[in-house]
Amino acid sequence: MRFVIDQNNDGQFHWRLTGDDGADLAVSPASFASATAACSAAADVHLHAGSAPAPEGNPVLLSAASGLG
């Protein structure tokens, strides 16, 4: 796995976490004004992701359609 920083057409930056096969595993929900800011956010995810609890047997699914996410 690795983090990739991309710049989109409007000049904003995003991070992506890609698997060994190149498939996206996670994508930043926010955009960033600089590659440095996107890289810093990716580093925060890398640092703290391991402390997140694993999903439980019946996880709550949040989505925009449900009005919860």
PyMOL Python script that loads the backbone (N, CA, C, O; Angstrom):
from pymol import cmd

cmd.read_pdbstr("""\
ATOM      1  N   MET A   1       0.845  -1.177   0.000  1.00  0.00           N
ATOM      2  CA  MET A   1       0.000   0.000   0.000  1.00  0.00           C
ATOM      3  C   MET A   1       0.889   1.238   0.000  1.00  0.00           C
ATOM      4  O   MET A   1       2.028   1.234   0.465  1.00  0.00           O
ATOM      5  N   ARG A   2       0.293   2.305  -0.555  1.00  0.00           N
ATOM      6  CA  ARG A   2       1.007   3.574  -0.499  1.00  0.00           C
ATOM      7  C   ARG A   2       0.022   4.726  -0.660  1.00  0.00           C
ATOM      8  O   ARG A   2      -1.064   4.564  -1.217  1.00  0.00           O
ATOM      9  N   PHE A   3       0.421   5.885  -0.162  1.00  0.00           N
ATOM     10  CA  PHE A   3      -0.356   7.096  -0.350  1.00  0.00           C
ATOM     11  C   PHE A   3       0.110   7.789  -1.619  1.00  0.00           C
ATOM     12  O   PHE A   3       1.305   7.852  -1.906  1.00  0.00           O
ATOM     13  N   VAL A   4      -0.848   8.308  -2.373  1.00  0.00           N
ATOM     14  CA  VAL A   4      -0.571   9.046  -3.605  1.00  0.00           C
ATOM     15  C   VAL A   4      -1.241  10.409  -3.468  1.00  0.00           C
ATOM     16  O   VAL A   4      -2.379  10.495  -3.007  1.00  0.00           O
ATOM     17  N   ILE A   5      -0.551  11.465  -3.860  1.00  0.00           N
ATOM     18  CA  ILE A   5      -1.117  12.808  -3.859  1.00  0.00           C
ATOM     19  C   ILE A   5      -1.419  13.180  -5.302  1.00  0.00           C
ATOM     20  O   ILE A   5      -0.549  13.106  -6.170  1.00  0.00           O
ATOM     21  N   ASP A   6      -2.672  13.583  -5.552  1.00  0.00           N
ATOM     22  CA  ASP A   6      -3.109  13.961  -6.895  1.00  0.00           C
ATOM     23  C   ASP A   6      -3.557  15.417  -6.902  1.00  0.00           C
ATOM     24  O   ASP A   6      -4.042  15.935  -5.897  1.00  0.00           O
ATOM     25  N   GLN A   7      -3.390  16.061  -8.040  1.00  0.00           N
ATOM     26  CA  GLN A   7      -3.933  17.405  -8.246  1.00  0.00           C
ATOM     27  C   GLN A   7      -5.036  17.307  -9.292  1.00  0.00           C
ATOM     28  O   GLN A   7      -4.829  16.746 -10.368  1.00  0.00           O
ATOM     29  N   ASN A   8      -6.211  17.855  -8.974  1.00  0.00           N
ATOM     30  CA  ASN A   8      -7.301  17.781  -9.944  1.00  0.00           C
ATOM     31  C   ASN A   8      -7.332  19.046 -10.811  1.00  0.00           C
ATOM     32  O   ASN A   8      -6.493  19.934 -10.658  1.00  0.00           O
ATOM     33  N   ASN A   9      -8.293  19.114 -11.707  1.00  0.00           N
ATOM     34  CA  ASN A   9      -8.335  20.185 -12.707  1.00  0.00           C
ATOM     35  C   ASN A   9      -8.490  21.577 -12.114  1.00  0.00           C
ATOM     36  O   ASN A   9      -8.076  22.556 -12.734  1.00  0.00           O
ATOM     37  N   ASP A  10      -9.076  21.686 -10.933  1.00  0.00           N
ATOM     38  CA  ASP A  10      -9.242  23.010 -10.326  1.00  0.00           C
ATOM     39  C   ASP A  10      -8.044  23.414  -9.469  1.00  0.00           C
ATOM     40  O   ASP A  10      -8.092  24.426  -8.771  1.00  0.00           O
ATOM     41  N   GLY A  11      -6.978  22.632  -9.521  1.00  0.00           N
ATOM     42  CA  GLY A  11      -5.751  22.969  -8.810  1.00  0.00           C
ATOM     43  C   GLY A  11      -5.708  22.507  -7.366  1.00  0.00           C
ATOM     44  O   GLY A  11      -4.731  22.768  -6.664  1.00  0.00           O
ATOM     45  N   GLN A  12      -6.744  21.829  -6.913  1.00  0.00           N
ATOM     46  CA  GLN A  12      -6.783  21.317  -5.548  1.00  0.00           C
ATOM     47  C   GLN A  12      -6.113  19.947  -5.485  1.00  0.00           C
ATOM     48  O   GLN A  12      -6.003  19.249  -6.494  1.00  0.00           O
ATOM     49  N   PHE A  13      -5.671  19.576  -4.297  1.00  0.00           N
ATOM     50  CA  PHE A  13      -4.963  18.317  -4.093  1.00  0.00           C
ATOM     51  C   PHE A  13      -5.783  17.381  -3.217  1.00  0.00           C
ATOM     52  O   PHE A  13      -6.550  17.828  -2.364  1.00  0.00           O
ATOM     53  N   HIS A  14      -5.619  16.088  -3.431  1.00  0.00           N
ATOM     54  CA  HIS A  14      -6.263  15.031  -2.658  1.00  0.00           C
ATOM     55  C   HIS A  14      -5.238  13.939  -2.409  1.00  0.00           C
ATOM     56  O   HIS A  14      -4.269  13.802  -3.156  1.00  0.00           O
ATOM     57  N   TRP A  15      -5.455  13.163  -1.356  1.00  0.00           N
ATOM     58  CA  TRP A  15      -4.640  11.967  -1.167  1.00  0.00           C
ATOM     59  C   TRP A  15      -5.493  10.747  -1.464  1.00  0.00           C
ATOM     60  O   TRP A  15      -6.715  10.770  -1.315  1.00  0.00           O
ATOM     61  N   ARG A  16      -4.827   9.684  -1.888  1.00  0.00           N
ATOM     62  CA  ARG A  16      -5.456   8.372  -2.100  1.00  0.00           C
ATOM     63  C   ARG A  16      -4.558   7.332  -1.456  1.00  0.00           C
ATOM     64  O   ARG A  16      -3.332   7.434  -1.516  1.00  0.00           O
ATOM     65  N   LEU A  17      -5.168   6.338  -0.843  1.00  0.00           N
ATOM     66  CA  LEU A  17      -4.437   5.175  -0.357  1.00  0.00           C
ATOM     67  C   LEU A  17      -4.693   4.067  -1.356  1.00  0.00           C
ATOM     68  O   LEU A  17      -5.840   3.663  -1.549  1.00  0.00           O
ATOM     69  N   THR A  18      -3.655   3.573  -1.991  1.00  0.00           N
ATOM     70  CA  THR A  18      -3.808   2.539  -3.010  1.00  0.00           C
ATOM     71  C   THR A  18      -3.226   1.221  -2.519  1.00  0.00           C
ATOM     72  O   THR A  18      -2.235   1.191  -1.790  1.00  0.00           O
ATOM     73  N   GLY A  19      -3.861   0.143  -2.933  1.00  0.00           N
ATOM     74  CA  GLY A  19      -3.386  -1.192  -2.601  1.00  0.00           C
ATOM     75  C   GLY A  19      -2.247  -1.599  -3.512  1.00  0.00           C
ATOM     76  O   GLY A  19      -1.900  -0.877  -4.447  1.00  0.00           O
ATOM     77  N   ASP A  20      -1.677  -2.740  -3.241  1.00  0.00           N
ATOM     78  CA  ASP A  20      -0.565  -3.244  -4.053  1.00  0.00           C
ATOM     79  C   ASP A  20      -0.970  -3.460  -5.511  1.00  0.00           C
ATOM     80  O   ASP A  20      -0.126  -3.437  -6.407  1.00  0.00           O
ATOM     81  N   ASP A  21      -2.272  -3.671  -5.744  1.00  0.00           N
ATOM     82  CA  ASP A  21      -2.754  -3.866  -7.107  1.00  0.00           C
ATOM     83  C   ASP A  21      -3.120  -2.543  -7.791  1.00  0.00           C
ATOM     84  O   ASP A  21      -3.573  -2.543  -8.936  1.00  0.00           O
ATOM     85  N   GLY A  22      -2.925  -1.416  -7.093  1.00  0.00           N
ATOM     86  CA  GLY A  22      -3.223  -0.101  -7.650  1.00  0.00           C
ATOM     87  C   GLY A  22      -4.642   0.371  -7.426  1.00  0.00           C
ATOM     88  O   GLY A  22      -4.977   1.500  -7.786  1.00  0.00           O
ATOM     89  N   ALA A  23      -5.487  -0.465  -6.839  1.00  0.00           N
ATOM     90  CA  ALA A  23      -6.875  -0.084  -6.583  1.00  0.00           C
ATOM     91  C   ALA A  23      -6.944   0.887  -5.400  1.00  0.00           C
ATOM     92  O   ALA A  23      -6.197   0.749  -4.431  1.00  0.00           O
ATOM     93  N   ASP A  24      -7.839   1.860  -5.487  1.00  0.00           N
ATOM     94  CA  ASP A  24      -8.032   2.800  -4.390  1.00  0.00           C
ATOM     95  C   ASP A  24      -8.694   2.096  -3.209  1.00  0.00           C
ATOM     96  O   ASP A  24      -9.707   1.415  -3.367  1.00  0.00           O
ATOM     97  N   LEU A  25      -8.110   2.270  -2.028  1.00  0.00           N
ATOM     98  CA  LEU A  25      -8.668   1.729  -0.797  1.00  0.00           C
ATOM     99  C   LEU A  25      -9.339   2.828   0.016  1.00  0.00           C
ATOM    100  O   LEU A  25     -10.303   2.578   0.740  1.00  0.00           O
ATOM    101  N   ALA A  26      -8.820   4.052  -0.109  1.00  0.00           N
ATOM    102  CA  ALA A  26      -9.391   5.211   0.581  1.00  0.00           C
ATOM    103  C   ALA A  26      -9.006   6.461  -0.195  1.00  0.00           C
ATOM    104  O   ALA A  26      -7.952   6.524  -0.827  1.00  0.00           O
ATOM    105  N   VAL A  27      -9.888   7.455  -0.132  1.00  0.00           N
ATOM    106  CA  VAL A  27      -9.663   8.723  -0.831  1.00  0.00           C
ATOM    107  C   VAL A  27     -10.019   9.847   0.124  1.00  0.00           C
ATOM    108  O   VAL A  27     -11.002   9.750   0.859  1.00  0.00           O
ATOM    109  N   SER A  28      -9.234  10.907   0.119  1.00  0.00           N
ATOM    110  CA  SER A  28      -9.527  12.025   1.019  1.00  0.00           C
ATOM    111  C   SER A  28     -10.877  12.640   0.684  1.00  0.00           C
ATOM    112  O   SER A  28     -11.165  12.910  -0.482  1.00  0.00           O
ATOM    113  N   PRO A  29     -11.711  12.864   1.703  1.00  0.00           N
ATOM    114  CA  PRO A  29     -13.009  13.492   1.462  1.00  0.00           C
ATOM    115  C   PRO A  29     -12.897  14.990   1.250  1.00  0.00           C
ATOM    116  O   PRO A  29     -13.814  15.616   0.718  1.00  0.00           O
ATOM    117  N   ALA A  30     -11.786  15.564   1.659  1.00  0.00           N
ATOM    118  CA  ALA A  30     -11.573  17.002   1.526  1.00  0.00           C
ATOM    119  C   ALA A  30     -10.522  17.265   0.459  1.00  0.00           C
ATOM    120  O   ALA A  30      -9.728  16.386   0.124  1.00  0.00           O
ATOM    121  N   SER A  31     -10.525  18.473  -0.064  1.00  0.00           N
ATOM    122  CA  SER A  31      -9.472  18.884  -0.986  1.00  0.00           C
ATOM    123  C   SER A  31      -8.553  19.849  -0.241  1.00  0.00           C
ATOM    124  O   SER A  31      -8.942  20.456   0.757  1.00  0.00           O
ATOM    125  N   PHE A  32      -7.343  19.976  -0.740  1.00  0.00           N
ATOM    126  CA  PHE A  32      -6.321  20.779  -0.072  1.00  0.00           C
ATOM    127  C   PHE A  32      -5.710  21.760  -1.065  1.00  0.00           C
ATOM    128  O   PHE A  32      -5.605  21.467  -2.256  1.00  0.00           O
ATOM    129  N   ALA A  33      -5.309  22.924  -0.564  1.00  0.00           N
ATOM    130  CA  ALA A  33      -4.766  23.978  -1.418  1.00  0.00           C
ATOM    131  C   ALA A  33      -3.360  23.668  -1.912  1.00  0.00           C
ATOM    132  O   ALA A  33      -2.917  24.239  -2.909  1.00  0.00           O
ATOM    133  N   SER A  34      -2.656  22.777  -1.232  1.00  0.00           N
ATOM    134  CA  SER A  34      -1.284  22.458  -1.642  1.00  0.00           C
ATOM    135  C   SER A  34      -1.013  20.966  -1.497  1.00  0.00           C
ATOM    136  O   SER A  34      -1.692  20.258  -0.753  1.00  0.00           O
ATOM    137  N   ALA A  35      -0.012  20.515  -2.223  1.00  0.00           N
ATOM    138  CA  ALA A  35       0.415  19.126  -2.099  1.00  0.00           C
ATOM    139  C   ALA A  35       0.952  18.866  -0.698  1.00  0.00           C
ATOM    140  O   ALA A  35       0.779  17.774  -0.157  1.00  0.00           O
ATOM    141  N   THR A  36       1.595  19.854  -0.115  1.00  0.00           N
ATOM    142  CA  THR A  36       2.131  19.719   1.241  1.00  0.00           C
ATOM    143  C   THR A  36       1.007  19.489   2.247  1.00  0.00           C
ATOM    144  O   THR A  36       1.133  18.653   3.141  1.00  0.00           O
ATOM    145  N   ALA A  37      -0.088  20.230   2.102  1.00  0.00           N
ATOM    146  CA  ALA A  37      -1.227  20.066   3.012  1.00  0.00           C
ATOM    147  C   ALA A  37      -1.871  18.694   2.833  1.00  0.00           C
ATOM    148  O   ALA A  37      -2.249  18.059   3.818  1.00  0.00           O
ATOM    149  N   ALA A  38      -1.999  18.229   1.593  1.00  0.00           N
ATOM    150  CA  ALA A  38      -2.560  16.905   1.340  1.00  0.00           C
ATOM    151  C   ALA A  38      -1.648  15.825   1.914  1.00  0.00           C
ATOM    152  O   ALA A  38      -2.126  14.844   2.483  1.00  0.00           O
ATOM    153  N   CYS A  39      -0.373  15.999   1.769  1.00  0.00           N
ATOM    154  CA  CYS A  39       0.605  15.038   2.302  1.00  0.00           C
ATOM    155  C   CYS A  39       0.543  15.004   3.826  1.00  0.00           C
ATOM    156  O   CYS A  39       0.639  13.935   4.430  1.00  0.00           O
ATOM    157  N   SER A  40       0.384  16.169   4.447  1.00  0.00           N
ATOM    158  CA  SER A  40       0.266  16.234   5.901  1.00  0.00           C
ATOM    159  C   SER A  40      -0.989  15.503   6.379  1.00  0.00           C
ATOM    160  O   SER A  40      -0.943  14.784   7.377  1.00  0.00           O
ATOM    161  N   ALA A  41      -2.104  15.681   5.675  1.00  0.00           N
ATOM    162  CA  ALA A  41      -3.338  14.986   6.029  1.00  0.00           C
ATOM    163  C   ALA A  41      -3.178  13.476   5.864  1.00  0.00           C
ATOM    164  O   ALA A  41      -3.644  12.706   6.704  1.00  0.00           O
ATOM    165  N   ALA A  42      -2.525  13.057   4.790  1.00  0.00           N
ATOM    166  CA  ALA A  42      -2.275  11.626   4.578  1.00  0.00           C
ATOM    167  C   ALA A  42      -1.393  11.069   5.695  1.00  0.00           C
ATOM    168  O   ALA A  42      -1.610   9.949   6.159  1.00  0.00           O
ATOM    169  N   ALA A  43      -0.408  11.842   6.122  1.00  0.00           N
ATOM    170  CA  ALA A  43       0.465  11.407   7.214  1.00  0.00           C
ATOM    171  C   ALA A  43      -0.327  11.254   8.504  1.00  0.00           C
ATOM    172  O   ALA A  43      -0.065  10.331   9.275  1.00  0.00           O
ATOM    173  N   ASP A  44      -1.297  12.145   8.759  1.00  0.00           N
ATOM    174  CA  ASP A  44      -2.152  12.028   9.936  1.00  0.00           C
ATOM    175  C   ASP A  44      -2.988  10.746   9.883  1.00  0.00           C
ATOM    176  O   ASP A  44      -3.124  10.046  10.887  1.00  0.00           O
ATOM    177  N   VAL A  45      -3.546  10.445   8.705  1.00  0.00           N
ATOM    178  CA  VAL A  45      -4.309   9.208   8.554  1.00  0.00           C
ATOM    179  C   VAL A  45      -3.408   8.008   8.837  1.00  0.00           C
ATOM    180  O   VAL A  45      -3.793   7.089   9.560  1.00  0.00           O
ATOM    181  N   HIS A  46      -2.221   8.025   8.267  1.00  0.00           N
ATOM    182  CA  HIS A  46      -1.274   6.927   8.471  1.00  0.00           C
ATOM    183  C   HIS A  46      -0.942   6.760   9.949  1.00  0.00           C
ATOM    184  O   HIS A  46      -0.871   5.638  10.452  1.00  0.00           O
ATOM    185  N   LEU A  47      -0.741   7.864  10.635  1.00  0.00           N
ATOM    186  CA  LEU A  47      -0.352   7.824  12.039  1.00  0.00           C
ATOM    187  C   LEU A  47      -1.467   7.306  12.934  1.00  0.00           C
ATOM    188  O   LEU A  47      -1.211   6.552  13.873  1.00  0.00           O
ATOM    189  N   HIS A  48      -2.708   7.706  12.649  1.00  0.00           N
ATOM    190  CA  HIS A  48      -3.809   7.435  13.568  1.00  0.00           C
ATOM    191  C   HIS A  48      -4.740   6.303  13.158  1.00  0.00           C
ATOM    192  O   HIS A  48      -5.552   5.869  13.975  1.00  0.00           O
ATOM    193  N   ALA A  49      -4.659   5.815  11.946  1.00  0.00           N
ATOM    194  CA  ALA A  49      -5.613   4.801  11.479  1.00  0.00           C
ATOM    195  C   ALA A  49      -5.549   3.525  12.309  1.00  0.00           C
ATOM    196  O   ALA A  49      -6.574   2.878  12.524  1.00  0.00           O
ATOM    197  N   GLY A  50      -4.391   3.164  12.765  1.00  0.00           N
ATOM    198  CA  GLY A  50      -4.248   1.934  13.540  1.00  0.00           C
ATOM    199  C   GLY A  50      -4.941   1.983  14.892  1.00  0.00           C
ATOM    200  O   GLY A  50      -5.185   0.940  15.499  1.00  0.00           O
ATOM    201  N   SER A  51      -5.264   3.186  15.374  1.00  0.00           N
ATOM    202  CA  SER A  51      -5.926   3.293  16.672  1.00  0.00           C
ATOM    203  C   SER A  51      -7.450   3.242  16.554  1.00  0.00           C
ATOM    204  O   SER A  51      -8.146   3.211  17.569  1.00  0.00           O
ATOM    205  N   ALA A  52      -7.971   3.234  15.331  1.00  0.00           N
ATOM    206  CA  ALA A  52      -9.423   3.137  15.134  1.00  0.00           C
ATOM    207  C   ALA A  52      -9.874   1.715  15.449  1.00  0.00           C
ATOM    208  O   ALA A  52      -9.202   0.750  15.085  1.00  0.00           O
ATOM    209  N   PRO A  53     -11.007   1.589  16.124  1.00  0.00           N
ATOM    210  CA  PRO A  53     -11.483   0.229  16.421  1.00  0.00           C
ATOM    211  C   PRO A  53     -11.956  -0.468  15.144  1.00  0.00           C
ATOM    212  O   PRO A  53     -12.416   0.174  14.200  1.00  0.00           O
ATOM    213  N   ALA A  54     -11.832  -1.777  15.140  1.00  0.00           N
ATOM    214  CA  ALA A  54     -12.319  -2.568  14.004  1.00  0.00           C
ATOM    215  C   ALA A  54     -13.836  -2.502  13.974  1.00  0.00           C
ATOM    216  O   ALA A  54     -14.466  -2.314  15.015  1.00  0.00           O
ATOM    217  N   PRO A  55     -14.441  -2.655  12.781  1.00  0.00           N
ATOM    218  CA  PRO A  55     -15.906  -2.647  12.718  1.00  0.00           C
ATOM    219  C   PRO A  55     -16.489  -3.808  13.516  1.00  0.00           C
ATOM    220  O   PRO A  55     -15.900  -4.886  13.602  1.00  0.00           O
ATOM    221  N   GLU A  56     -17.651  -3.563  14.091  1.00  0.00           N
ATOM    222  CA  GLU A  56     -18.326  -4.597  14.876  1.00  0.00           C
ATOM    223  C   GLU A  56     -19.166  -5.471  13.954  1.00  0.00           C
ATOM    224  O   GLU A  56     -19.239  -5.225  12.750  1.00  0.00           O
ATOM    225  N   GLY A  57     -19.795  -6.488  14.522  1.00  0.00           N
ATOM    226  CA  GLY A  57     -20.609  -7.411  13.739  1.00  0.00           C
ATOM    227  C   GLY A  57     -21.721  -6.737  12.953  1.00  0.00           C
ATOM    228  O   GLY A  57     -22.009  -7.144  11.827  1.00  0.00           O
ATOM    229  N   ASN A  58     -22.350  -5.721  13.515  1.00  0.00           N
ATOM    230  CA  ASN A  58     -23.431  -4.990  12.848  1.00  0.00           C
ATOM    231  C   ASN A  58     -23.085  -3.506  12.830  1.00  0.00           C
ATOM    232  O   ASN A  58     -23.658  -2.734  13.600  1.00  0.00           O
ATOM    233  N   PRO A  59     -22.158  -3.092  11.968  1.00  0.00           N
ATOM    234  CA  PRO A  59     -21.756  -1.685  11.968  1.00  0.00           C
ATOM    235  C   PRO A  59     -22.896  -0.792  11.487  1.00  0.00           C
ATOM    236  O   PRO A  59     -23.749  -1.218  10.709  1.00  0.00           O
ATOM    237  N   VAL A  60     -22.898   0.441  11.958  1.00  0.00           N
ATOM    238  CA  VAL A  60     -23.857   1.437  11.507  1.00  0.00           C
ATOM    239  C   VAL A  60     -23.324   2.009  10.213  1.00  0.00           C
ATOM    240  O   VAL A  60     -22.191   2.487  10.157  1.00  0.00           O
ATOM    241  N   LEU A  61     -24.141   1.960   9.167  1.00  0.00           N
ATOM    242  CA  LEU A  61     -23.736   2.484   7.877  1.00  0.00           C
ATOM    243  C   LEU A  61     -24.270   3.890   7.729  1.00  0.00           C
ATOM    244  O   LEU A  61     -25.478   4.114   7.814  1.00  0.00           O
ATOM    245  N   LEU A  62     -23.374   4.839   7.508  1.00  0.00           N
ATOM    246  CA  LEU A  62     -23.761   6.232   7.360  1.00  0.00           C
ATOM    247  C   LEU A  62     -23.680   6.603   5.888  1.00  0.00           C
ATOM    248  O   LEU A  62     -22.720   6.254   5.200  1.00  0.00           O
ATOM    249  N   SER A  63     -24.685   7.305   5.416  1.00  0.00           N
ATOM    250  CA  SER A  63     -24.664   7.769   4.031  1.00  0.00           C
ATOM    251  C   SER A  63     -25.419   9.083   3.943  1.00  0.00           C
ATOM    252  O   SER A  63     -26.192   9.425   4.838  1.00  0.00           O
ATOM    253  N   ALA A  64     -25.194   9.814   2.866  1.00  0.00           N
ATOM    254  CA  ALA A  64     -25.917  11.061   2.659  1.00  0.00           C
ATOM    255  C   ALA A  64     -27.407  10.798   2.541  1.00  0.00           C
ATOM    256  O   ALA A  64     -28.210  11.622   2.979  1.00  0.00           O
ATOM    257  N   ALA A  65     -27.794   9.678   1.964  1.00  0.00           N
ATOM    258  CA  ALA A  65     -29.204   9.348   1.793  1.00  0.00           C
ATOM    259  C   ALA A  65     -29.909   9.138   3.124  1.00  0.00           C
ATOM    260  O   ALA A  65     -31.103   9.410   3.249  1.00  0.00           O
ATOM    261  N   SER A  66     -29.180   8.660   4.109  1.00  0.00           N
ATOM    262  CA  SER A  66     -29.794   8.399   5.412  1.00  0.00           C
ATOM    263  C   SER A  66     -29.920   9.669   6.238  1.00  0.00           C
ATOM    264  O   SER A  66     -30.621   9.696   7.250  1.00  0.00           O
ATOM    265  N   GLY A  67     -29.227  10.735   5.795  1.00  0.00           N
ATOM    266  CA  GLY A  67     -29.234  11.972   6.553  1.00  0.00           C
ATOM    267  C   GLY A  67     -28.291  11.957   7.730  1.00  0.00           C
ATOM    268  O   GLY A  67     -28.266  12.906   8.513  1.00  0.00           O
ATOM    269  N   LEU A  68     -27.507  10.894   7.874  1.00  0.00           N
ATOM    270  CA  LEU A  68     -26.596  10.776   9.002  1.00  0.00           C
ATOM    271  C   LEU A  68     -25.156  11.082   8.647  1.00  0.00           C
ATOM    272  O   LEU A  68     -24.355  11.381   9.532  1.00  0.00           O
ATOM    273  N   GLY A  69     -24.810  11.014   7.374  1.00  0.00           N
ATOM    274  CA  GLY A  69     -23.408  11.173   7.028  1.00  0.00           C
ATOM    275  C   GLY A  69     -23.150  12.270   6.073  1.00  0.00           C
ATOM    276  O   GLY A  69     -22.001  12.507   5.700  1.00  0.00           O
TER     277      GLY A  69
END
""", "prot")
cmd.dss("prot")
cmd.show_as("cartoon", "prot")
cmd.util.cbc("prot")
cmd.orient("prot")
